[in-house]
Amino acid sequence: MDRRRDAESDKGELAVAQTKRIDPGARNLNELSKPTERLHVAGAGDDYNEQEAEQTKAAISSVYDMIAATWNLGDLWNWGFHDAKLEAQVEEILPGFTSFGSDGFSELLYFHTLTQIPLGLDAYRDKRVLEVGCGIGAGLNFLSRVTGAAQLSGVDISKAAIARANGRYSRGEQLTYTVGDAENLPFEDGAFDVVVNVESSHSYPSLGRFFDEVARVLKPGGYLSLVDALTDHRADTFAKAMPGCPRLEWLAENDISPQVKAAVRKRMAPDSFVRRTFAQQRMSPVKRTIAQHGLLTALGAPFTGDASMSPVAKWSRKKTGLGVSDKAPVRSYRHYLATRVS
Ligand SMILES: C[S@@+](CC[C@H](N)C(=O)[O-])C[C@H]1O[C@@H](n2cnc3c(N)ncnc32)[C@H](O)[C@@H]1O
């Protein structure tokens, strides 16, 4: 029942997004991936170039507009996290959270990100939480359910993602979604107690500008909890940008690659939720071959080292504009925790 209702609501949102949101000139994923390739391979971002940064952001928002219009493999866009104890903890709070329209791995990545903040779940009742790069909103909705936070705001550069988030999850003043840029957040100074950032920072031309903005919108003593996949170049960018923001004190950095790889492997398994849902979609055999390799790449398969590097896989990755993952492989998946110093 629930799944059918989800599918129907997806179809409606898809039609709206397709007719109103997508720039018809921006359909070639390969073209759109060039600015991201500069970001990950060539080292753009060391010297901030306004024009290049705007091009990168426009390309990224177009890609996510397209994904927001068509994605129906669950409502989260991250590689996930697997840990049986953490899953049992969430199961106590939200029984059955892995049973309907989700395998739960992406929610667990959010839960892990949350539990690294030194606040108990009960402490959120009077707290304001911001998610930067909230995608289509399901992660923040999940956080609202596990914390009961007073107010949660999501911001994302993709208009279609925010339209879908608002259409599906917004709840009056308590849960809101807004279009905006991580490097220029549309919020007042000191508005939030907590900022979460899940698998989004790798797309920002300047991590330094993002950290400055997070420090500005956080209350003194507030927390930033961030997880992301890092190439060698991005790891270097992090190491340089972290000390560059004096209003953020870094409290922890942890490699969570094993838990993320475990989730990706479970998703790649033959009878996984993602594989079964994908198999139900109607498409030609050629499109299926391309889409399947694109999907596995997008879900982090190359990070596990198990992904096929057959000529077909290579060709279809190139076709889908995801070939950048071969040029700039992800080396680790990390969590970072910072607090805003006064
Ligand atoms: C991999 S998705 C993750 C979405 C969500 N956090 C989740 O885990 O489902 C990355 C998100 O970051 C957003 N994003 C990329 N660059 C951004 C920017 N400069 N400002 C705000 N959002 C951005 C994208 O539009 C996309 O929705």
The ligand as a Tripos MOL2 file, in Angstrom:
@<TRIPOS>MOLECULE
LIG
   27    29     1     0     0
SMALL
NO_CHARGES

@<TRIPOS>ATOM
      1 C1         24.9190   13.0480   -2.7630 C.3       1 LIG1
      2 S1         23.6060   14.1840   -2.4920 S.3       1 LIG1
      3 C2         23.2550   13.9310   -0.7680 C.3       1 LIG1
      4 C3         21.8700   14.3950   -0.4110 C.3       1 LIG1
      5 C4         21.4500   14.0650    1.0290 C.3       1 LIG1
      6 N1         22.3470   14.6480    1.9830 N.3       1 LIG1
      7 C5         21.3600   12.5590    1.2270 C.2       1 LIG1
      8 O1         22.2610   11.9860    1.8740 O.co2     1 LIG1
      9 O2         20.4020   11.9550    0.7280 O.co2     1 LIG1
     10 C6         24.4550   15.7710   -2.4670 C.3       1 LIG1
     11 C7         23.5100   16.9600   -2.3560 C.3       1 LIG1
     12 O3         24.2880   18.1530   -2.1730 O.3       1 LIG1
     13 C8         23.6610   19.1880   -2.9050 C.3       1 LIG1
     14 N2         24.6270   20.2630   -3.1780 N.ar      1 LIG1
     15 C9         25.7060   20.2030   -3.9890 C.ar      1 LIG1
     16 N3         26.3180   21.4050   -4.0130 N.ar      1 LIG1
     17 C10        25.6200   22.2370   -3.1980 C.ar      1 LIG1
     18 C11        25.7730   23.5950   -2.7900 C.ar      1 LIG1
     19 N4         26.7770   24.3640   -3.2640 N.pl3     1 LIG1
     20 N5         24.8910   24.1090   -1.9340 N.ar      1 LIG1
     21 C12        23.8450   23.3450   -1.4540 C.ar      1 LIG1
     22 N6         23.6450   22.0680   -1.8150 N.ar      1 LIG1
     23 C13        24.5380   21.5070   -2.6660 C.ar      1 LIG1
     24 C14        23.1740   18.4880   -4.1680 C.3       1 LIG1
     25 O4         22.2080   19.2410   -4.8650 O.3       1 LIG1
     26 C15        22.6560   17.1810   -3.6010 C.3       1 LIG1
     27 O5         21.2990   17.2640   -3.2470 O.3       1 LIG1
@<TRIPOS>BOND
     1     1     2 1
     2     2     3 1
     3     2    10 1
     4     3     4 1
     5     4     5 1
     6     5     6 1
     7     5     7 1
     8     7     8 2
     9     7     9 1
    10    10    11 1
    11    11    12 1
    12    11    26 1
    13    12    13 1
    14    13    14 1
    15    13    24 1
    16    14    15 ar
    17    14    23 ar
    18    15    16 ar
    19    16    17 ar
    20    17    18 ar
    21    17    23 ar
    22    18    19 1
    23    18    20 ar
    24    20    21 ar
    25    21    22 ar
    26    22    23 ar
    27    24    25 1
    28    24    26 1
    29    26    27 1
@<TRIPOS>SUBSTRUCTURE
     1 LIG1         1 GROUP 0 **** ****
